[in-house]
Amino acid sequence: MAKKLFSLFGGELKSVTRTALVLALAGIFADILSLFRDRLLASEFGASRSLDVYYASFRIPDFIYTLTLFFAASTALIPVLLKKISEDRKDAEEFFGNIFSFFSIATVLLVSLAFIFMKELVPLFAPGFSGEEKIQVVNLSRLLLVSPFFLGLSNLLSSVIQSFRRFYVYAASPLFYNLGIIIGIIFFVPSKGIEGIVWGVVIGSVMHFAIQIPTLFSLGFSLKFRRPKFSYDVIRLLKFSLPRTLGLSLNQIVMSVITAFASTLGAGAVSILNFAFNLQSVPLSVIALSYSVSAFPTLASSYAKNGNKDFLGHFSLAFRHIFFWSLPVTVMFIILRAQIVRVILGVGAFSWLDTRLTAAALFLLALSILTQGLMMLYIRAFYAAGRTFLPVLVNIISSAVTVFSAWWLLNLFNNSEIFRMWFLEILRVGDIRAGGVLVLPLAVSLGSLINLLVLAVSFKNIFHKEESFSFMAKSFRDSVLASAVLGIVSYVSLNLLAPYLNLETFIGIFLQGFIAGIFGLAFAGAILMWLNNREFTEFYEAFRDRIWKMIFVVASEPEKLP
């Protein structure tokens, strides 16, 4: 049985749509675990200063992880691996071993430096914390430095696994990461407090890495440390990785600046932001990340073979699906934001005030679900075509916009009574004076919009100057119409259900949001069927042809697993 299950994890997926569906389903399970994780955190700590300290402790380790991608960025490593595998499999294995050695040396060096200088680094992104709180951040950050090594190494392994289109095991690894954190919350927090969660993160990062080792070995690759040697292929990889690493480093710098601003806005501000970001990440991982990750090897391979022809076809497929599914999800998150936050987080120490502020932050971040989703695809498309520096230049512009917007809006909020009252009233939190944290997600959404616009214009000018977006016309129409119907039906349903449910209870809030959402989805689905929508049909066929058969076989005939 174990052998059969391993064959499932090691199975190859060739269709972009089917692969995206597998990744999406795995993403859903991972997101369920992450939401359960956040519910446990909210119940135990609420939006408190203790949880602010926990989230702030990730800033330096996350930045270290980003720097490790100089050797482990899948968007840079996969095209090089694909080329070498097609030419000489043995040479590809040697190349991977060389990269593993470079990665290990560089990561150990970065982690050691961060450990030594952590006391000097923490005040830069936590200026609003007290001296004791900064010491806590230092101690937790040092412990968290274990995770960049294992997560970076896991990313290195996943590049090989994705190159062979073994997406099952790649999709499973985040499940184990979240499971480790949940173990820390349940078993370690009672005795170790906030430090217990960090131990869970360490366990999760090790599990994230370990689950991929059997598949890596089955493909003929190993983790044997050797004396690293610079070669043409290594230099080529570093050339590709540098822009991606710089781009992601900019993202981490922006998040550190946002955290620094939030740390000055009182207890719970950092936590509210992180809760809202985590909720927004659910549709991004299920939809946009699934399609962009599954499309990337195909984009890289097709561009290397015949340039724009098949490349644009695969890009348009992923683009249509990301746009088509992200728009209605955005509408649903906006309409049902209060119910989503209250059902998932509204327990224990998480107060009604915390709920309202997190829901308002989620509203502002939901505005960028579509833009951030399409950004993921555009960035991978540029990397697949070897245009690695352009996304970095665009990211520099959008990062500057985000940071400047956050600073300017925060000053405007603090110094203009008219703007403060108008802004809070729009978000329906006019009675909460300490709502300054809400300008920060607005700045993030503005920055992502600028990023997408510049990427889209650049992509069109480079890859299809003579073509139009006519392939999107019907998809755009169908998605907008279905989203409008979904939003109207869901909103009306919320109001019709309110008098008949006790909205002071969990079950009342859950039923209100669930029933309203189901009604909205049902009407939107009926519209799509009536329009004979292409994306809806492709999704259904992918589910019918792969996932349903897979579920049936696992349940009844495990000996026939692929």
Beta strands, then each sheet from edge to edge (+ up, - down):
end
